[in-house]
Amino acid sequence: MLPATVNFGREREITHEIGKGLEDAFKQAKVIDNQIAKSLNHGMGVLGYIGRLPFVGRAVTRFRAIRPLASLESELRTALNDSLVSLVRVGEKASNEKERIQQLHELYGAAEKEEWGPQEFIGFIEQNTDINYTVNLEGRQIDMKELFAEVDLRLSPERREEKRKEYLEWFSQHINLSEQYLGSMQALCFVGCEWIGGMTRSYFDLTQLRGGMEEVQRTLQNLGRGGIASVTSQDAIRKYGTAYINGMRSLLQGYRKMCALKDSGSAEFNGALRQLETDLNSTNKKQELPQDTQKTRRLVYNPNK
């Protein structure tokens, strides 16, 4: 008789352990996926700003968590390319600024030696900016530099000297600020090169290993499903075999019972037949009468009555 239920016993425990272990591993990996997605949402730029919005941020996080390594690679590639362009610009600007500062030092020496006044300094500023000190007024063009010169002529020599020193001091401060700005750009180039080197190494690692890591994930999932099915199939094969053997034993036992029943049935049939013959013989003997009785009856029989 086939069992109503099959108890897999130890095999069920093995499949449970496999499933639990893989489930814990994938949960841990999922936490890392979400952490990567959230960290990308806190980056700068348009996507970073969108990722920080209350409702949109969750959707962006879920989207990035689907393929976190691909999102991370894309983000790193974009940041690396943008950083390269920006750093090259800073380097070019620093190189130009260094030349400009050298020229400023030369001009400062000339301004000090030639005793530049407001008119000369304003002319210098006009030549190096987009400001035009020539004003159109009622069809006439008035040069403000000439107005500065007229004003200076009305000032006392002491006041003109003070104004000249004010412009020289401003010029010196501008050179100092430019040198500080140049120093900050040079420091940024140094820090930027360090970071770009690190980002480049990280990007290389990610591009070379991401495919393998994703393949490991897919393989683990496939092996997990196949492993559980394999353990279950091994036990199922044995249980099915046992069930079928039990069925065969049931058939064999039934056959033996059938044979015993046949033999028993034949004996009973023969016994019944012999009993019937005995009964028949007994009935015939009762119907037969003794000869003397028959003769006596014939002697007393009177056919004329």
C-alpha positions in Angstrom: 0.0 0.0 0.0 1.5 3.4 -1.0 2.1 6.0 1.7 -0.2 9.0 1.8 2.7 11.4 2.5 6.4 11.4 1.9 8.8 12.6 4.7 12.0 13.9 3.2 13.7 14.1 6.6 17.4 15.0 6.5 17.2 16.1 2.8 14.5 18.7 3.8 16.9 20.1 6.4 19.7 20.3 3.8 17.5 22.2 1.3 16.4 24.5 4.1 20.0 25.2 5.1 21.0 25.9 1.5 18.0 28.2 0.9 18.5 30.0 4.2 22.2 30.5 3.6 21.6 31.9 0.0 18.7 34.0 1.2 20.9 35.6 3.9 23.7 36.2 1.3 21.4 37.8 -1.2 19.8 39.9 1.6 23.2 41.2 2.5 24.0 42.0 -1.1 20.6 43.7 -1.5 21.5 46.0 1.5 24.8 46.9 -0.3 22.8 47.6 -3.5 20.5 50.0 -1.7 23.4 51.7 0.1 25.2 52.2 -3.3 21.9 53.6 -4.8 21.4 56.0 -1.8 25.0 57.2 -1.9 24.7 58.0 -5.6 21.5 60.0 -4.9 23.4 62.2 -2.5 25.9 63.1 -5.2 26.1 66.6 -6.7 24.6 67.5 -10.1 21.1 67.3 -11.5 20.6 63.5 -10.8 21.9 64.0 -7.3 19.5 66.8 -6.7 16.6 64.8 -8.1 17.6 61.8 -6.0 17.2 63.9 -2.8 13.6 64.8 -3.6 11.2 62.9 -1.2 9.1 60.9 -3.7 11.4 60.9 -6.7 14.3 59.9 -4.6 12.8 56.6 -3.6 12.0 55.8 -7.3 15.5 56.7 -8.4 17.0 54.6 -5.5 14.9 51.6 -6.6 15.9 52.1 -10.2 19.6 52.3 -9.4 19.4 49.4 -7.0 18.3 47.1 -9.8 21.8 47.2 -11.3 23.8 49.0 -8.7 27.2 48.2 -10.1 26.2 49.4 -13.6 24.9 52.6 -12.0 28.1 53.0 -10.0 30.2 52.5 -13.1 28.2 55.0 -15.1 28.4 57.6 -12.3 32.1 57.1 -11.9 32.7 57.3 -15.7 30.8 60.5 -15.9 32.5 62.0 -12.9 35.9 60.9 -14.2 35.4 62.4 -17.6 34.0 65.7 -16.2 36.9 65.9 -13.7 39.4 65.4 -16.4 38.0 68.3 -18.5 37.7 70.5 -15.4 41.2 69.8 -14.2 42.7 70.5 -17.6 40.9 73.8 -17.6 42.3 74.6 -14.2 45.7 73.7 -15.4 45.5 75.9 -18.4 44.1 78.7 -16.3 46.9 78.4 -13.8 49.5 78.5 -16.6 48.0 81.6 -18.1 47.6 83.2 -14.7 51.3 82.6 -13.9 52.2 84.5 -17.1 49.7 87.3 -16.3 51.2 87.7 -12.8 54.6 88.1 -14.3 53.4 90.8 -16.6 51.6 92.5 -13.6 54.9 92.7 -11.7 56.5 94.3 -14.7 53.6 96.8 -15.1 53.7 97.6 -11.3 57.4 98.5 -11.7 56.6 100.7 -14.7 53.6 102.4 -12.9 55.8 103.1 -9.8 58.6 104.4 -11.9 56.5 106.5 -14.3 54.3 107.7 -11.4 51.0 106.6 -12.9 47.9 108.6 -11.8 44.2 107.7 -11.8 44.1 108.4 -15.6 46.7 105.8 -16.4 45.3 103.2 -14.1 41.8 103.7 -15.4 43.2 103.3 -18.9 44.9 100.1 -17.9 41.6 98.7 -16.4 39.7 99.7 -19.5 42.1 97.8 -21.8 41.9 94.6 -19.8 38.1 94.6 -19.1 34.9 95.1 -21.0 34.3 98.5 -19.5 34.2 101.4 -21.9 34.9 104.8 -20.2 33.9 106.7 -23.3 30.3 107.9 -22.7 27.9 109.1 -25.4 25.9 112.1 -24.2 23.6 114.0 -26.5 25.6 113.1 -29.6 28.9 113.9 -27.9 31.5 111.4 -26.7 33.1 112.2 -23.4 36.2 110.3 -22.3 36.0 109.8 -18.5 39.8 109.5 -18.4 40.1 113.1 -19.4 37.6 114.0 -16.6 39.8 112.2 -14.1 42.8 114.2 -15.4 40.9 117.5 -15.0 39.9 116.6 -11.5 43.5 115.7 -10.6 44.7 119.0 -11.8 42.4 120.8 -9.3 43.8 118.7 -6.4 46.7 119.7 -4.3 50.0 118.0 -4.9 49.6 116.1 -1.6 46.2 114.8 -2.5 47.3 113.7 -6.0 50.2 111.8 -4.4 47.7 110.1 -2.0 45.5 109.0 -4.8 48.5 107.8 -6.8 49.5 105.7 -3.8 46.0 104.4 -3.4 46.0 103.0 -6.9 49.5 101.6 -6.5 48.4 99.9 -3.2 45.3 98.5 -5.0 47.5 97.2 -7.8 49.9 95.5 -5.3 46.9 93.9 -3.5 45.6 92.7 -6.8 48.9 91.0 -7.6 49.0 89.4 -4.2 45.4 88.1 -4.6 46.3 86.8 -8.0 49.3 84.9 -6.6 47.1 83.4 -3.9 44.5 82.4 -6.5 47.3 80.9 -8.6 48.5 78.9 -5.5 45.0 77.6 -4.9 44.7 76.5 -8.5 48.1 74.8 -8.3 47.0 73.0 -5.1 43.8 72.0 -6.8 45.7 70.5 -9.7 47.8 68.5 -7.3 44.7 67.3 -5.3 42.8 66.7 -8.6 45.6 64.6 -10.1 45.6 62.5 -6.9 41.8 62.0 -7.0 41.8 61.3 -10.8 44.5 58.7 -10.2 42.3 57.1 -7.6 39.2 57.3 -9.6 41.0 55.9 -12.6 42.1 52.9 -10.6 38.7 52.4 -9.1 37.1 52.7 -12.5 39.5 50.1 -14.0 38.7 47.7 -11.1 35.0 48.2 -11.5 35.0 47.7 -15.3 37.1 44.6 -15.1 35.4 43.0 -12.2 31.7 44.0 -12.6 30.9 41.4 -15.2 32.4 38.7 -13.1 30.6 39.9 -10.0 27.3 39.9 -11.8 28.0 36.5 -13.2 28.8 35.2 -9.7 25.5 36.5 -8.6 23.6 34.8 -11.4 25.5 31.6 -10.9 24.8 31.6 -7.2 21.1 32.0 -7.9 21.2 29.2 -10.5 23.2 26.9 -8.3 20.9 27.6 -5.4 17.9 26.6 -7.4 19.7 23.6 -8.9 21.2 22.6 -5.5 17.8 22.5 -3.8 16.3 20.6 -6.7 19.2 18.2 -6.7 18.9 17.3 -3.1 15.1 17.0 -3.4 15.5 14.9 -6.5 17.9 12.5 -4.8 15.5 11.9 -2.0 12.6 11.8 -4.4 14.2 9.1 -6.5 14.7 6.9 -3.4 11.2 7.6 -2.1 9.7 6.8 -5.5 11.7 3.6 -5.8 10.6 2.6 -2.3 7.0 3.4 -3.1 7.2 1.3 -6.3 8.9 -1.6 -4.6 6.2 -1.5 -2.0 3.7 -1.7 -4.8 5.4 -4.7 -6.3 5.5 -6.4 -2.9 1.8 -5.7 -2.6 1.2 -7.3 -6.0 3.4 -10.3 -5.0 1.5 -10.8 -1.7 -1.8 -10.6 -3.6 -0.6 -13.2 -6.1 0.3 -15.5 -3.3 -3.0 -15.0 -1.6 -4.7 -15.7 -4.9 -2.8 -18.9 -5.3 -3.6 -20.0 -1.7 -7.3 -19.1 -2.4 -7.3 -21.2 -5.5 -5.8 -24.2 -3.7 -8.2 -23.7 -0.8 -11.1 -23.3 -3.2 -10.3 -26.6 -5.0 -10.1 -28.6 -1.7 -13.4 -27.1 -0.6 -14.9 -27.9 -4.0 -13.7 -31.5 -3.9 -14.9 -31.9 -0.3 -18.3 -30.5 -1.2 -18.5 -32.8 -4.2 -17.6 -35.8 -2.1 -20.2 -34.8 0.5 -22.8 -34.5 -2.3 -21.9 -38.0 -3.5 -22.2 -39.2 0.0 -25.5 -37.5 0.5 -26.8 -38.9 -2.8 -25.7 -42.4 -1.9 -27.3 -42.1 1.5 -30.6 -41.1 -0.1 -30.7 -44.1 -2.5 -30.2 -46.5 0.3 -33.1 -45.2 2.2 -35.4 -45.6 -0.8 -34.5 -49.3 -1.3 -36.8 -51.9 0.6 -35.7 -55.3 1.8 -36.6 -58.3 -0.5 -38.6 -60.2 2.2 -40.6 -57.1 2.8 -41.3 -56.9 -0.9 -42.3 -60.6 -1.0 -44.5 -60.3 1.9 -46.3 -57.4 0.3 -46.7 -59.4 -2.8 -48.2 -62.4 -0.9 -50.8 -60.4 0.8 -51.7 -58.4 -2.2 -55.1 -59.3 -3.6 -55.6 -57.8 -7.0 -59.3 -58.6 -6.9 -60.1 -56.2 -4.1 
